[in-house]
Structures are given as structure tokens and as C-alpha cells.
């Protein structure tokens, strides 16, 4: 069984799968397109990535892909803790530039479903964190974009500390300067 819990951003859901337990272990599904469809999430997911051994204060994002390779994503934390954010990048949306953040951890087993048209950022809250990301469309470098996590027009509630960033994220432009085709 799976539940989709609405967030303040239309189409973004916190996903919770039923947790089962017996004398051997605790277990639950990670991804079931059929169960997601039963709760109204009809986007099929085609690839899943595992990011391992992430150091505390590592940031991935704000990332998205332009048309015609828009992606829906599901994130969950399989080890450690992250703060996960999604930003509405749909210019016609009443929630344009608004964001939602949630802590995902190995203990709470929550997942974040992000539909097409949204940006995403993960912030590792502890060392040795691992994240799974399922995507609806394969990664296409030519269409991949980043927005600065420090963009004042978005104003994420991220503490001002030294972060571990990729070159892409270090040099990411502001939202207003980003080549965005959502």
C-alpha cells in the first residue's frame, strides 16, 4: 500500500509506502509504478540512481531539465539524512518560484515526488548519506540546467555554511539569468 500526502505545491507529494516487518527484517517497496498509478501518479519511472558516501553539507542543485526532456523525479534517502527541496519553475503557475522542503531519512522512509516543471535540490545533513533518485526520462546533459541555491528570488532556508558543490552548481546562474524552457 502507498499513500500520497499533498504539499503546498500543486502536484508535489510526499510518498509513504507501507512498512512490513517480520522476524528477519523490516522491509517496504521503494518504487512501484502500478501502486503510484493507483494514487494518481501516472508518470512511469525508467531509471534509478544511487548516490553513495555523500559528505555532510554536500548540495546537489537546484537541477532540472529543459524541454523536450522534462523529468519527474522521486527522491528518498536510504542512509543518513537529507533536506530535500523542490521549486516550482512553471512560469504560468500561481506557485512560480515557491518551494517546499522536507527532511528525508533512512528512519522516516519518506519519499518526495516531483513532477515535470520543478527544480530540485538535496542537502546532505550528515556524513555517509545515500540517496536514491528515480527519473521518468533519462538524463540528457545538453538539456540539464542548474540554478544557484543562493538565488535571492527563491530564498531557500539553507544555512550559510561552506558547502561541497560540483563545478556546475558553483557556477549556476540565478533563476532570472538561467536558460530555462519548462
Phi, psi and omega in degrees: 000146181225146177239143172246116181259120181297153174242176177295345179261122182303125178093347178266131182228148165271130183251134176229120174270151176300136178259128180250153181214141170219192184291350181263323188188175168252137184210156177203164174290153174257319181206130174218107178303322180296315179291323176298318178299325180294341178250015173096000177265100189264359179287121175282144179256133190248339180217150175227134179245148175242123174256119187242161175056038181285135179276152176306142180067024168276137177240136169243111174129178014275120186246151173197170174240141178281165172302148001268022184244039177302143183240139160266151183220152168232129179243142167210155183257119182265346178206134180084211183214143173225156165257122182250136182234148169227142184237130178285115181254009181277108186302330181277356183279142174294344179258016181308129179074002175275157184225163175227137178231147180209146173277129173246138182211166177295333182277324181272343175056018178284154176235156177242120175265127182237116180283174175302147177094006180240149171267164183219144175220137172243136177236115179287127182265350177208162178294158175059043178269147176229136183235139169254136177233121173256138184232151183273338181224136180302152177299133177231102185309319182299333183254359181283136180224159175228149172239143181299132177293345179266007183303119183293333180288339177265317174057057174297151181273052182265131179298154180270088178228175176283122182254157172265119187228153170284164175302321179302317182282327176300320185260014182295137179281172172289166179303316184292338180258000185278141175282090188243130176225083184262000000 
